[in-house]
Amino acid sequence: MASKNWHPEFIKYTEFIASHPNYKNLPIERGQDGSLNWVVANKNSAIRQGRMKWCEEKAKEFSFEIKPGVYAKVMRKIHPTGEKVCQVCGRKISIFYHYPTAHLIDKIEKKFGKRFYNTTHISEIWDNLIESGNTESELVSFFLGCVGADKSYNGKIDKQSIIDFLEDASRNSNKKILSPGAMSNFPDRFDGFHTYNLCCRSTQDTGRHADNMKSYTKDRRAYEYWSDGNIHAANMFMGSSFFKGTSADHIGPISLGFVHDPRYLQPMDKGDNSTKRDRLTIGDLEKILEVESRTGIYPMSWYSKIVWEYIKKNYKLHPEKVATIYRDMLKQSMFNFMFILGQIIHRTQNGKDYLINCFLEQNAKYFDYAYEFDEKGNIIEQSPRHFTGRNSNEMQRYFRIAINSVDDYNAKENRNLTSSLDQNDFRRLDEICEMINNGDPYISVKSKIESLVAAEENAIIEKYTQSFCNIPQH
C-alpha cells in the first residue's frame, strides 16, 4: 500500500473496516510490510473468488436475488458507518446517492441563484437554501419536481424523508439527480467501493479536478478559507434580491485571504465571475481601499494582515506587480497558514478543539442576528434571530467545514506551492503541538500560533523583496 501513497486517514479506515465484525471471514491478506492488500485486481485470484462467494452468501442471508448489482447492494447494507474515507485526500464522504449531479447543480442555480460543489451533501444544500430565506415547502416542491414526483409523492413532508426519497429515486430509477460519494467496485476493493471518492474522482479519472470549481457555493468557500468578516451577513447579502440575475463577487478573493463581508461584495456577470477566481488587479485593490476608507471594515483576514499592509504601502510605486508578485505573496501566505493548521490537526490529539476555540468561535456572534442591507452591502438594520431546529446547527456546520477543508486544501496537487517554513519555524511548530498535547491554556497557544504566522508573513516579504530588488522595503 505504501507504494501508492495512501492517505493516512484512508489507512486508518482500511484497518477499521478489515477488523469490523460486519466483514468477518471476507478474504484479505497482508503484504510483507504488514499493510492490507486492499485491492485484488487479478480476476483469477483465489482471494477475489473467495470475496465473491462470501458476498453471495451474505446476499442470501438478506434474501437478495443473485443478479447484477447485488454486490453493491450487499456492501452498502453492511457498511458500518455509511461513510468512506478517500484514498487520495483523506476526506470522509457518504457512500449513498447524496451529492448533486451537474444537471441538479444547474437547476438549483437557475431557481435559487446559488451554485454548489458536486461534493456538497444534499443535506447541506438544503440547509444552505433554508438559511438563504427559502421555505421548506419551496424546497420540497422543487426537489420532488426534479424527479417528476411533485404530484405523485405521498410520503412525509420533511427534510430527511425527502432526501431519502431522492436517494432511492436516483439509485433505483432513471431520475439521476444525485450521485454516490463512492462508486461500487466489488470484489476488487475489500469494502466494495473505489478507493478514491467523488471528491477526487475527476483527478483520478481525467485529471480535470479544476472543473469542480464550477460547482462551488461561495459561503462554504469562506468557511473553508477561515475568512474573517461578518460571514453570516455576507451569506445573507449574497442570497438577497440585490444580486438577482448576477453573481455575488468578492472584490478581494477570499482564496487570497480577503474577508467574507457584505461590504466587500459586488454584483458581477456570472461568466466573468467564473473566470476571476483568485486574480487580483489594480482596480480591485483600489476598490478594496475605497470600501475600507468608506466603511472602516478591515479587508484582510488576520493571517495575511502583515503582507497586506506591505502591499498597501508599496503598490502605487509598482502597480504592475499587483496582479503577479503581490498576488503571489498573498497566495503563499494563505498556503503557509493552511499548512500550519494541517500540522496542528494531525500532530495533536486536541488540535481541532484548540483551533476552533482560538479562531472560529469568535465568529459565533455574527450568527445571532438577521440583517437588512442597502445596495452596497451596508447593514442598515439587524435584529435577533429566532433559532429553530433547521438553523440551530449552523455553527457546528461552520466548524466542520472549516476543519475538514484544511486537509482538502493541503491535498490539492494543482497548487504548485510548498510551505516556506524553515527549520526554526518547524521548531516553533513543534513547541505549539507540545503545548496543545500538554493541555496549555488556549490563549497561550493562540499567541504562539499568531507569532508563527506573523514570522511567516515577514519571511514572505523578505523573500520577495530580495528576489525583486526594485521592490522597496516597508
Sine and cosine of phi, psi and omega as CSV:
sin_phi,cos_phi,sin_psi,cos_psi,sin_omega,cos_omega
0.00,0.00,-0.56,0.83,-0.08,-1.00
-0.87,0.50,-0.54,0.84,-0.05,-1.00
-0.91,0.42,-0.35,0.94,0.00,-1.00
-1.00,-0.06,0.02,1.00,0.06,-1.00
0.85,0.52,0.77,0.64,0.04,-1.00
-0.89,0.47,0.57,-0.82,0.08,-1.00
-0.93,0.36,0.62,-0.78,-0.01,-1.00
-0.82,0.58,-0.61,0.80,0.01,-1.00
-0.92,0.38,-0.54,0.84,0.04,-1.00
-0.94,0.35,-0.63,0.78,0.04,-1.00
-0.88,0.48,-0.68,0.73,0.06,-1.00
-0.86,0.50,-0.65,0.76,0.00,-1.00
-0.88,0.47,-0.71,0.71,-0.03,-1.00
-0.89,0.46,-0.64,0.77,0.02,-1.00
-0.92,0.40,-0.64,0.77,0.02,-1.00
-0.88,0.47,-0.74,0.68,-0.04,-1.00
-0.92,0.39,-0.72,0.70,-0.07,-1.00
-0.88,0.47,-0.48,0.88,-0.02,-1.00
-0.99,-0.10,-0.03,1.00,-0.05,-1.00
-0.97,0.24,0.65,-0.76,-0.03,-1.00
-0.87,0.49,-0.39,0.92,0.02,-1.00
-0.88,0.47,-0.36,0.93,-0.06,-1.00
-0.93,-0.36,0.32,0.95,-0.03,-1.00
-0.83,0.56,0.77,-0.63,0.03,-1.00
0.97,0.26,0.06,1.00,0.12,-0.99
-0.96,0.27,0.85,-0.52,-0.15,-0.99
-0.88,0.48,0.73,-0.68,0.13,-0.99
-0.34,-0.94,0.53,-0.85,0.02,-1.00
-0.83,-0.56,0.22,-0.98,0.08,-1.00
-0.93,-0.37,0.54,-0.84,0.05,-1.00
-0.98,0.19,-0.01,-1.00,-0.02,-1.00
-0.89,0.45,-0.45,0.89,0.01,-1.00
-1.00,0.08,0.03,1.00,0.03,-1.00
1.00,-0.02,-0.13,0.99,-0.02,-1.00
-0.98,0.18,0.44,-0.90,-0.03,-1.00
-0.96,0.28,0.70,-0.71,0.14,-0.99
-0.99,0.12,0.98,0.22,-0.13,-0.99
-0.90,0.43,-0.64,0.77,-0.09,-1.00
-0.98,-0.22,0.75,-0.67,0.09,-1.00
-0.80,-0.59,0.98,-0.22,-0.10,-1.00
-1.00,-0.05,-0.40,0.92,-0.03,-1.00
-0.92,0.38,0.91,-0.41,-0.09,-1.00
-0.91,0.40,-0.34,0.94,0.00,-1.00
-0.99,-0.13,0.07,1.00,-0.03,-1.00
-0.90,0.44,0.66,-0.75,0.06,-1.00
-0.90,0.45,-0.58,0.82,0.05,-1.00
-0.88,0.48,-0.72,0.69,-0.02,-1.00
-0.89,0.45,-0.70,0.71,0.02,-1.00
-0.89,0.45,-0.61,0.79,0.04,-1.00
-0.91,0.43,-0.61,0.79,0.04,-1.00
-0.89,0.45,-0.68,0.73,-0.01,-1.00
-0.89,0.46,-0.70,0.71,0.01,-1.00
-0.89,0.46,-0.68,0.73,0.01,-1.00
-0.86,0.50,-0.71,0.70,-0.05,-1.00
-0.92,0.40,-0.61,0.79,0.02,-1.00
-0.92,0.39,-0.57,0.82,0.08,-1.00
-0.91,0.40,-0.64,0.77,0.06,-1.00
-0.89,0.46,-0.66,0.76,0.01,-1.00
-0.86,0.52,-0.66,0.76,0.02,-1.00
-0.91,0.43,-0.61,0.79,0.05,-1.00
-0.86,0.51,-0.61,0.80,-0.02,-1.00
-1.00,0.01,0.03,1.00,-0.05,-1.00
0.89,0.46,0.57,0.82,0.09,-1.00
-1.00,0.02,0.68,-0.73,0.05,-1.00
-0.94,0.34,0.70,-0.72,0.02,-1.00
-0.98,0.19,0.99,-0.17,-0.01,-1.00
-0.41,-0.91,0.19,-0.98,0.01,-1.00
-0.77,0.64,0.73,-0.68,-0.01,-1.00
0.99,-0.15,-0.16,0.99,-0.07,-1.00
-0.94,0.34,-0.55,0.84,0.02,-1.00
-0.87,0.50,-0.73,0.68,0.01,-1.00
-0.88,0.47,-0.64,0.77,-0.02,-1.00
-0.89,0.45,-0.69,0.73,0.01,-1.00
-0.91,0.40,-0.74,0.67,-0.10,-1.00
-0.93,0.37,-0.51,0.86,0.12,-0.99
-0.92,0.40,-0.68,0.73,-0.08,-1.00
-0.91,0.41,-0.62,0.78,-0.09,-1.00
-1.00,0.03,-0.15,0.99,-0.05,-1.00
-0.87,0.49,0.80,-0.60,-0.14,-0.99
-0.95,0.33,-0.40,0.92,-0.06,-1.00
-0.86,-0.51,-0.35,0.94,-0.08,-1.00
0.97,0.23,0.09,1.00,0.02,-1.00
-0.77,-0.64,0.65,-0.76,-0.04,-1.00
-0.86,-0.52,0.62,-0.78,0.03,-1.00
-1.00,0.07,0.67,-0.74,0.00,-1.00
-0.98,0.21,0.74,-0.68,0.02,-1.00
-0.91,0.42,-0.48,0.88,-0.10,-1.00
-0.99,0.11,-0.79,0.61,-0.13,-0.99
-0.93,-0.37,-0.18,0.98,0.02,-1.00
0.99,0.11,0.10,0.99,-0.02,-1.00
-0.98,0.20,0.62,-0.78,0.03,-1.00
-1.00,-0.06,0.73,-0.69,-0.10,-0.99
-0.55,-0.83,0.46,-0.89,-0.05,-1.00
-0.93,0.37,0.60,-0.80,0.06,-1.00
-1.00,0.08,-0.11,0.99,-0.06,-1.00
-1.00,-0.04,0.10,-1.00,0.02,-1.00
-0.98,0.20,0.99,0.12,-0.10,-0.99
-0.82,-0.57,0.19,0.98,-0.12,-0.99
-0.79,-0.61,0.65,-0.76,-0.15,-0.99
-0.94,0.34,0.66,-0.75,0.16,-0.99
-0.97,0.25,0.21,-0.98,0.04,-1.00
-0.86,0.51,-0.59,0.81,0.00,-1.00
-0.89,0.45,-0.71,0.71,0.01,-1.00
-0.93,0.38,-0.63,0.78,0.04,-1.00
-0.84,0.54,-0.69,0.72,0.02,-1.00
-0.91,0.42,-0.66,0.75,-0.02,-1.00
-0.91,0.41,-0.65,0.76,0.03,-1.00
-0.89,0.45,-0.69,0.72,0.00,-1.00
-0.89,0.46,-0.67,0.74,-0.01,-1.00
-0.90,0.43,-0.62,0.78,-0.05,-1.00
-0.99,0.14,-0.70,0.72,-0.17,-0.99
-0.91,-0.41,-0.12,0.99,0.02,-1.00
0.96,0.28,0.35,0.94,0.02,-1.00
-0.80,-0.60,0.61,-0.79,-0.03,-1.00
-0.84,-0.54,0.74,-0.68,-0.12,-0.99
-0.90,-0.44,0.39,-0.92,0.15,-0.99
-0.92,0.38,0.49,-0.87,0.07,-1.00
-0.96,0.27,-0.05,1.00,0.09,-1.00
-0.97,-0.25,0.18,0.98,0.06,-1.00
-0.99,0.10,0.84,-0.54,-0.03,-1.00
-0.87,0.49,0.61,-0.79,-0.03,-1.00
-0.86,0.52,-0.51,0.86,0.05,-1.00
-0.91,0.42,-0.65,0.76,0.03,-1.00
-0.94,0.35,-0.59,0.80,0.06,-1.00
-0.87,0.49,-0.72,0.70,0.03,-1.00
-0.84,0.54,-0.78,0.63,-0.02,-1.00
-0.87,0.49,-0.66,0.75,-0.01,-1.00
-0.89,0.46,-0.68,0.73,0.00,-1.00
-0.93,0.38,-0.58,0.81,0.07,-1.00
-0.91,0.42,-0.70,0.71,0.00,-1.00
-0.89,0.46,-0.41,0.91,0.00,-1.00
-0.99,0.11,0.03,1.00,0.10,-1.00
0.96,-0.28,0.03,1.00,0.04,-1.00
-0.99,0.13,0.50,-0.86,-0.02,-1.00
-1.00,0.02,0.35,-0.94,0.01,-1.00
-0.90,0.44,-0.62,0.79,0.00,-1.00
-0.90,0.43,-0.57,0.82,0.06,-1.00
-0.90,0.43,-0.66,0.75,0.00,-1.00
-0.93,0.36,-0.66,0.75,0.04,-1.00
-0.85,0.53,-0.75,0.66,0.00,-1.00
-0.88,0.48,-0.67,0.74,-0.04,-1.00
-0.91,0.42,-0.78,0.62,-0.10,-1.00
-0.93,0.36,-0.62,0.78,0.07,-1.00
-0.91,0.42,-0.59,0.80,0.05,-1.00
-0.89,0.45,-0.51,0.86,0.00,-1.00
-0.91,0.42,-0.42,0.91,0.02,-1.00
-0.93,-0.37,0.25,0.97,0.06,-1.00
0.93,0.37,0.45,0.89,-0.05,-1.00
-0.89,-0.45,0.26,0.97,-0.06,-1.00
-0.89,0.45,-0.41,0.91,0.00,-1.00
-0.96,-0.26,-0.41,0.91,-0.09,-1.00
-0.99,-0.10,-0.31,0.95,-0.06,-1.00
-0.92,0.40,0.74,-0.67,0.01,-1.00
-0.76,-0.65,0.39,0.92,0.02,-1.00
-1.00,0.01,-0.22,-0.97,0.00,-1.00
-0.94,0.35,0.58,-0.82,0.00,-1.00
-0.98,-0.21,0.97,0.25,0.10,-0.99
-0.57,-0.83,0.27,-0.96,-0.11,-0.99
-0.81,0.59,-0.80,0.59,-0.10,-1.00
-0.91,0.41,-0.63,0.78,0.01,-1.00
-0.90,0.43,-0.65,0.76,0.01,-1.00
-0.92,0.40,-0.68,0.73,0.02,-1.00
-0.89,0.46,-0.68,0.73,0.03,-1.00
-0.87,0.49,-0.64,0.77,0.02,-1.00
-0.91,0.42,-0.69,0.72,0.01,-1.00
-0.91,0.42,-0.63,0.77,0.02,-1.00
-0.88,0.47,-0.72,0.70,0.00,-1.00
-0.91,0.42,-0.66,0.75,0.00,-1.00
-0.90,0.43,-0.62,0.79,-0.02,-1.00
-0.95,0.30,-0.55,0.84,-0.06,-1.00
-0.99,0.11,-0.56,0.83,-0.16,-0.99
-0.92,-0.40,0.04,1.00,0.03,-1.00
-0.67,-0.74,-0.16,-0.99,0.01,-1.00
-1.00,0.01,0.15,0.99,-0.02,-1.00
-1.00,0.06,0.94,0.35,-0.14,-0.99
-1.00,0.10,0.96,0.29,0.08,-1.00
-0.99,-0.11,-0.24,0.97,0.03,-1.00
-0.83,-0.56,0.51,-0.86,0.01,-1.00
-0.90,-0.45,0.41,-0.91,0.06,-1.00
-0.98,0.22,0.51,-0.86,0.07,-1.00
-0.95,0.32,-0.42,0.91,0.02,-1.00
-0.62,-0.78,0.75,-0.66,-0.03,-1.00
-0.99,0.12,0.58,-0.82,0.01,-1.00
-0.91,0.41,0.62,-0.79,0.01,-1.00
-0.36,-0.93,0.82,0.57,0.04,-1.00
-0.97,-0.24,0.62,-0.78,0.17,0.98
-1.00,-0.08,0.13,0.99,-0.03,-1.00
-0.84,0.55,-0.71,0.71,0.00,-1.00
-0.98,-0.22,0.66,-0.75,-0.10,-0.99
-0.83,0.55,-0.70,0.71,-0.04,-1.00
-0.99,0.11,-0.12,0.99,0.05,-1.00
1.00,-0.06,0.16,0.99,-0.05,-1.00
-0.71,-0.70,0.52,-0.86,0.06,-1.00
-0.81,0.59,0.57,-0.82,-0.04,-1.00
-0.92,0.39,-0.54,0.84,0.05,-1.00
-1.00,-0.09,0.60,-0.80,-0.04,-1.00
-1.00,-0.07,-0.03,-1.00,0.05,-1.00
-0.82,0.57,-0.59,0.81,-0.05,-1.00
-0.86,0.51,-0.50,0.87,-0.03,-1.00
-0.85,-0.53,0.21,0.98,-0.07,-1.00
-0.89,0.46,-0.65,0.76,-0.07,-1.00
-0.94,0.34,-0.55,0.83,0.04,-1.00
-0.95,0.32,-0.58,0.82,0.00,-1.00
-0.97,0.25,-0.53,0.85,-0.06,-1.00
-1.00,-0.03,-0.66,0.76,-0.15,-0.99
-0.73,-0.69,-0.15,0.99,-0.03,-1.00
0.94,0.33,0.40,0.92,-0.06,-1.00
-0.87,-0.49,0.75,0.67,-0.05,-1.00
-0.86,0.52,-0.50,0.87,-0.04,-1.00
-0.89,0.46,-0.38,0.92,0.02,-1.00
-0.88,0.47,-0.45,0.89,0.00,-1.00
-0.89,0.46,-0.35,0.94,0.00,-1.00
-0.88,0.47,-0.34,0.94,-0.01,-1.00
-0.94,0.35,-0.28,0.96,-0.12,-0.99
-0.88,-0.47,0.70,0.71,-0.06,-1.00
-0.95,-0.31,0.65,-0.76,0.11,-0.99
-0.99,-0.12,0.72,-0.69,-0.25,-0.97
-0.92,0.40,-0.61,0.79,-0.05,-1.00
-0.92,0.40,-0.57,0.82,0.05,-1.00
-0.89,0.46,-0.64,0.77,0.01,-1.00
-0.90,0.44,-0.58,0.81,0.04,-1.00
-0.90,0.43,-0.64,0.77,0.07,-1.00
-0.89,0.46,-0.65,0.76,-0.07,-1.00
-0.92,0.38,-0.51,0.86,0.00,-1.00
-1.00,-0.06,0.17,0.98,0.04,-1.00
0.81,0.59,0.67,0.74,-0.11,-0.99
-0.94,0.34,0.61,-0.79,0.20,-0.98
-0.99,0.16,0.02,-1.00,0.00,-1.00
0.95,-0.31,0.16,-0.99,0.08,-1.00
-0.98,0.19,1.00,0.09,-0.18,-0.98
-0.93,0.38,-0.55,0.84,0.01,-1.00
-0.95,0.31,-0.65,0.76,0.05,-1.00
-0.89,0.46,-0.64,0.77,0.02,-1.00
-0.89,0.46,-0.66,0.75,0.04,-1.00
-0.87,0.50,-0.71,0.71,-0.01,-1.00
-0.90,0.43,-0.68,0.74,-0.02,-1.00
-0.90,0.43,-0.63,0.78,0.01,-1.00
-0.89,0.46,-0.52,0.85,0.00,-1.00
-1.00,-0.01,0.13,0.99,-0.07,-1.00
-1.00,0.07,0.15,-0.99,-0.03,-1.00
-0.93,0.36,-0.25,0.97,0.00,-1.00
-0.89,0.46,-0.38,0.93,-0.04,-1.00
-0.95,-0.33,0.29,0.96,0.00,-1.00
-0.87,0.49,0.80,-0.59,0.02,-1.00
0.99,0.14,-0.03,1.00,0.02,-1.00
-0.76,-0.66,-0.07,-1.00,0.06,-1.00
-0.89,-0.46,0.61,-0.79,0.04,-1.00
-0.98,0.18,0.85,-0.52,-0.07,-1.00
-0.93,-0.36,0.72,-0.70,0.15,-0.99
-0.98,0.22,0.86,-0.51,0.01,-1.00
-0.85,0.53,-0.71,0.71,0.13,-0.99
-0.97,-0.25,0.88,-0.48,-0.08,-1.00
-0.84,0.55,0.77,-0.64,0.01,-1.00
-0.92,0.38,-0.37,0.93,0.06,-1.00
-0.94,0.33,-0.20,0.98,0.10,-1.00
-0.98,-0.21,0.09,1.00,0.06,-1.00
0.98,-0.21,-0.03,1.00,0.01,-1.00
-0.94,0.34,0.36,-0.93,-0.13,-0.99
-0.97,0.24,0.37,-0.93,0.14,-0.99
-0.97,-0.24,1.00,-0.09,-0.12,-0.99
-0.56,-0.83,0.61,-0.79,-0.08,-1.00
-0.87,0.50,-0.49,0.87,-0.01,-1.00
-0.92,0.39,-0.36,0.93,-0.04,-1.00
-0.95,-0.30,0.47,0.88,0.08,-1.00
-0.92,-0.40,0.57,-0.82,0.03,-1.00
-0.60,-0.80,0.49,-0.87,0.06,-1.00
-0.95,0.31,0.60,-0.80,0.03,-1.00
-0.52,-0.85,0.56,-0.83,0.10,-1.00
-0.82,0.57,0.68,-0.73,-0.09,-1.00
-0.86,0.52,-0.59,0.81,0.02,-1.00
-0.92,0.39,-0.65,0.76,0.03,-1.00
-0.91,0.41,-0.64,0.77,-0.03,-1.00
-0.90,0.43,-0.61,0.79,-0.03,-1.00
-0.92,0.39,-0.38,0.93,-0.01,-1.00
-0.99,-0.14,-0.21,0.98,-0.04,-1.00
-0.94,0.34,-0.73,0.69,0.00,-1.00
0.75,0.66,-0.85,-0.52,-0.05,-1.00
-0.96,-0.29,0.48,0.88,0.07,-1.00
-0.96,0.29,0.49,-0.87,0.05,-1.00
-0.68,-0.73,0.85,-0.53,-0.02,-1.00
-0.93,-0.37,0.23,-0.97,0.07,-1.00
-0.88,0.47,-0.56,0.83,0.05,-1.00
-0.90,0.43,-0.68,0.74,0.06,-1.00
-0.87,0.49,-0.72,0.69,-0.06,-1.00
-0.87,0.49,-0.68,0.73,-0.02,-1.00
-0.94,0.35,-0.56,0.83,0.11,-0.99
-0.90,0.45,-0.67,0.74,0.00,-1.00
-0.87,0.50,-0.71,0.70,0.00,-1.00
-0.91,0.40,-0.56,0.83,0.03,-1.00
-0.92,0.40,-0.68,0.73,0.02,-1.00
-0.90,0.43,-0.67,0.74,0.02,-1.00
-0.88,0.48,-0.68,0.73,0.00,-1.00
-0.91,0.42,-0.62,0.78,-0.08,-1.00
-0.98,0.21,-0.57,0.82,-0.13,-0.99
-0.95,-0.31,-0.39,0.92,-0.09,-1.00
0.98,0.22,0.12,0.99,0.02,-1.00
-1.00,0.03,0.84,-0.55,-0.05,-1.00
-0.94,0.34,0.70,-0.71,-0.16,-0.99
-1.00,0.04,-0.23,0.97,-0.14,-0.99
-0.90,-0.44,0.62,-0.78,0.09,-1.00
-0.92,0.39,0.43,-0.90,-0.18,-0.98
-0.84,0.54,-0.56,0.83,-0.14,-0.99
-0.97,0.25,-0.10,1.00,0.08,-1.00
-0.78,-0.62,0.32,0.95,-0.07,-1.00
-0.89,0.46,-0.66,0.75,-0.05,-1.00
-0.91,0.40,-0.69,0.72,0.05,-1.00
-0.89,0.46,-0.67,0.74,0.00,-1.00
-0.88,0.47,-0.69,0.72,0.00,-1.00
-0.89,0.45,-0.60,0.80,0.06,-1.00
-0.89,0.45,-0.70,0.71,0.00,-1.00
-0.89,0.46,-0.69,0.73,0.01,-1.00
-0.84,0.54,-0.63,0.78,-0.07,-1.00
-0.97,0.23,-0.35,0.94,-0.16,-0.99
-0.88,-0.47,-0.19,0.98,-0.17,-0.99
-0.92,0.39,-0.49,0.87,-0.03,-1.00
-0.93,0.38,-0.51,0.86,0.04,-1.00
-0.96,0.27,-0.49,0.87,-0.06,-1.00
-0.68,-0.73,0.90,0.43,-0.02,-1.00
-0.88,0.48,-0.43,0.90,-0.02,-1.00
-0.93,0.36,-0.26,0.97,-0.05,-1.00
-1.00,-0.03,-0.10,1.00,-0.04,-1.00
-0.87,0.49,-0.75,0.66,-0.10,-1.00
-0.98,0.22,-0.18,0.98,-0.06,-1.00
-0.86,-0.51,-0.98,0.17,-0.12,-0.99
-0.91,0.42,-0.75,0.67,-0.04,-1.00
-0.91,0.41,-0.63,0.77,0.07,-1.00
-0.88,0.47,-0.68,0.74,0.00,-1.00
-0.91,0.42,-0.56,0.83,0.05,-1.00
-0.89,0.45,-0.69,0.73,0.03,-1.00
-0.92,0.40,-0.61,0.79,0.03,-1.00
-0.90,0.44,-0.67,0.74,0.02,-1.00
-0.92,0.40,-0.62,0.78,0.03,-1.00
-0.88,0.47,-0.69,0.72,0.06,-1.00
-0.88,0.48,-0.70,0.71,-0.03,-1.00
-0.88,0.47,-0.71,0.71,0.00,-1.00
-0.87,0.49,-0.67,0.74,-0.01,-1.00
-0.88,0.48,-0.75,0.66,-0.02,-1.00
-0.92,0.40,-0.55,0.83,0.06,-1.00
-0.90,0.44,-0.70,0.72,0.02,-1.00
-0.88,0.47,-0.70,0.71,0.03,-1.00
-0.86,0.51,-0.69,0.73,-0.01,-1.00
-0.89,0.46,-0.66,0.75,0.03,-1.00
-0.89,0.46,-0.67,0.74,0.00,-1.00
-0.90,0.44,-0.69,0.72,-0.03,-1.00
-0.89,0.45,-0.68,0.74,-0.13,-0.99
-1.00,0.02,-0.23,0.97,-0.05,-1.00
-0.95,-0.30,0.10,1.00,0.00,-1.00
-0.70,-0.72,0.36,-0.93,0.04,-1.00
-0.98,0.20,-0.62,0.78,-0.12,-0.99
-0.88,-0.47,0.39,0.92,-0.04,-1.00
-0.86,0.51,-0.61,0.80,0.00,-1.00
-0.88,0.48,-0.71,0.71,0.00,-1.00
-0.88,0.47,-0.65,0.76,0.01,-1.00
-0.90,0.44,-0.70,0.71,-0.04,-1.00
-0.92,0.40,-0.64,0.77,0.04,-1.00
-0.89,0.46,-0.73,0.68,-0.03,-1.00
-0.91,0.42,-0.64,0.77,-0.10,-0.99
-0.98,0.19,-0.56,0.83,-0.21,-0.98
-0.78,-0.63,-0.23,0.97,-0.04,-1.00
-0.94,-0.34,-0.62,0.78,-0.07,-1.00
-0.88,0.47,-0.41,0.91,0.00,-1.00
-0.90,0.44,-0.32,0.95,0.01,-1.00
-1.00,0.03,-0.03,1.00,-0.03,-1.00
-0.87,0.49,-0.54,0.84,-0.06,-1.00
-0.87,0.49,-0.49,0.87,-0.03,-1.00
-0.93,0.36,-0.45,0.89,-0.05,-1.00
-0.99,0.15,-0.10,1.00,-0.04,-1.00
-0.98,0.19,-0.17,0.99,-0.13,-0.99
-0.79,-0.62,0.42,-0.91,0.22,-0.97
-0.97,-0.23,0.53,-0.85,-0.15,-0.99
-0.80,-0.60,0.47,-0.88,0.18,-0.98
-0.83,-0.55,0.51,-0.86,-0.19,-0.98
-0.75,-0.66,0.34,-0.94,0.28,-0.96
-1.00,-0.10,-0.07,-1.00,-0.12,-0.99
-0.93,0.37,-0.27,0.96,0.01,-1.00
-0.99,-0.12,0.12,0.99,0.02,-1.00
1.00,0.08,0.05,1.00,0.07,-1.00
-0.93,0.36,0.67,-0.74,0.01,-1.00
-0.99,0.17,0.91,-0.42,-0.03,-1.00
-0.99,-0.15,-0.26,0.97,0.06,-1.00
-0.34,-0.94,0.63,-0.78,0.12,-0.99
-0.68,-0.73,0.56,-0.83,-0.03,-1.00
-0.61,-0.79,0.53,-0.85,0.01,-1.00
-0.84,0.54,0.65,-0.76,-0.03,-1.00
-0.99,0.11,0.49,-0.87,0.16,-0.99
-1.00,-0.08,0.92,-0.40,-0.07,-1.00
-1.00,0.02,0.73,-0.69,0.03,-1.00
-0.84,-0.54,0.02,-1.00,0.00,-1.00
-0.87,0.50,-0.49,0.87,-0.10,-0.99
-0.99,0.13,-0.31,0.95,0.01,-1.00
-0.87,-0.50,0.03,1.00,-0.05,-1.00
-0.96,0.29,-0.26,0.97,-0.03,-1.00
-0.99,-0.16,0.28,0.96,-0.07,-1.00
-0.87,0.50,-0.68,0.74,-0.04,-1.00
-0.92,0.40,-0.64,0.77,0.03,-1.00
-0.90,0.43,-0.60,0.80,0.07,-1.00
-0.89,0.45,-0.69,0.72,0.03,-1.00
-0.86,0.51,-0.75,0.66,0.00,-1.00
-0.88,0.48,-0.71,0.70,-0.06,-1.00
-0.88,0.47,-0.72,0.70,-0.01,-1.00
-0.90,0.44,-0.70,0.72,-0.03,-1.00
-0.88,0.47,-0.72,0.70,-0.02,-1.00
-0.92,0.39,-0.73,0.68,-0.02,-1.00
-0.89,0.45,-0.50,0.87,-0.07,-1.00
-0.93,0.38,-0.40,0.92,-0.04,-1.00
-0.88,0.47,-0.73,0.68,0.05,-1.00
-0.91,0.42,-0.67,0.75,0.00,-1.00
-0.85,0.52,-0.71,0.70,-0.03,-1.00
-0.88,0.47,-0.75,0.66,-0.07,-1.00
-0.95,0.31,-0.31,0.95,-0.02,-1.00
-1.00,0.07,-0.26,0.96,-0.02,-1.00
-0.88,0.47,0.73,-0.68,-0.02,-1.00
-0.99,-0.14,-0.05,1.00,-0.09,-1.00
-0.98,-0.20,0.28,0.96,-0.05,-1.00
-1.00,0.04,-0.39,0.92,0.01,-1.00
0.83,0.56,0.58,0.82,0.02,-1.00
-0.76,-0.65,0.44,-0.90,0.17,-0.99
-0.73,-0.68,0.36,-0.93,0.02,-1.00
-0.92,0.39,0.50,-0.86,0.01,-1.00
-0.97,-0.26,0.38,0.93,0.04,-1.00
-0.93,0.37,0.67,-0.74,0.08,-1.00
-0.98,-0.20,-0.08,-1.00,-0.07,-1.00
-0.87,0.49,-0.62,0.78,0.02,-1.00
-0.90,0.43,-0.63,0.78,0.03,-1.00
-0.89,0.45,-0.65,0.76,0.01,-1.00
-0.92,0.39,-0.53,0.85,0.09,-1.00
-0.91,0.42,-0.65,0.76,0.04,-1.00
-0.91,0.41,-0.60,0.80,0.04,-1.00
-0.92,0.40,-0.64,0.77,0.08,-1.00
-0.85,0.53,-0.68,0.74,-0.01,-1.00
-0.89,0.45,-0.67,0.74,0.02,-1.00
-0.88,0.48,-0.72,0.69,0.00,-1.00
-0.89,0.45,-0.63,0.78,0.03,-1.00
-0.91,0.43,-0.65,0.76,0.04,-1.00
-0.87,0.49,-0.67,0.74,0.01,-1.00
-0.91,0.42,-0.71,0.70,0.00,-1.00
-0.90,0.43,-0.45,0.89,0.04,-1.00
-1.00,0.08,-0.11,0.99,0.01,-1.00
0.97,0.22,0.48,0.88,0.02,-1.00
-0.89,0.46,0.35,-0.94,-0.03,-1.00
-0.85,0.52,0.56,-0.83,0.01,-1.00
-0.82,0.57,-0.70,0.72,-0.10,-1.00
-0.89,0.45,-0.57,0.82,0.02,-1.00
-0.94,0.35,-0.68,0.74,0.01,-1.00
-0.92,0.40,-0.67,0.74,0.01,-1.00
-0.86,0.52,-0.69,0.72,0.00,-1.00
-0.88,0.48,-0.65,0.76,0.01,-1.00
-0.92,0.39,-0.65,0.76,0.02,-1.00
-0.91,0.42,-0.71,0.71,0.01,-1.00
-0.87,0.48,-0.62,0.78,0.01,-1.00
-0.91,0.41,-0.66,0.75,0.02,-1.00
-0.91,0.41,-0.69,0.73,0.01,-1.00
-0.89,0.46,-0.67,0.74,0.03,-1.00
-0.88,0.47,-0.65,0.76,0.03,-1.00
-0.89,0.46,-0.63,0.78,0.03,-1.00
-0.91,0.41,-0.64,0.77,0.04,-1.00
-0.89,0.46,-0.71,0.70,0.01,-1.00
-0.90,0.44,-0.57,0.82,0.04,-1.00
-0.92,0.40,-0.60,0.80,0.05,-1.00
-0.89,0.46,-0.72,0.70,0.01,-1.00
-0.87,0.49,-0.71,0.71,0.00,-1.00
-0.89,0.46,-0.68,0.73,-0.01,-1.00
-0.87,0.49,-0.73,0.68,-0.08,-1.00
-0.96,0.27,-0.53,0.85,0.04,-1.00
-0.95,0.32,-0.53,0.85,0.06,-1.00
-0.96,0.28,-0.58,0.82,-0.01,-1.00
-0.96,0.29,-0.51,0.86,-0.02,-1.00
-0.80,-0.61,1.00,0.07,-0.18,-0.98
-0.88,0.48,-0.26,0.97,0.00,-1.00
-1.00,0.08,0.04,1.00,0.13,-0.99
-1.00,-0.03,0.87,-0.49,-0.07,-1.00
-0.94,0.33,0.53,-0.85,0.11,-0.99
-0.94,0.35,0.48,-0.88,0.04,-1.00
-1.00,0.01,0.00,0.00,0.00,0.00
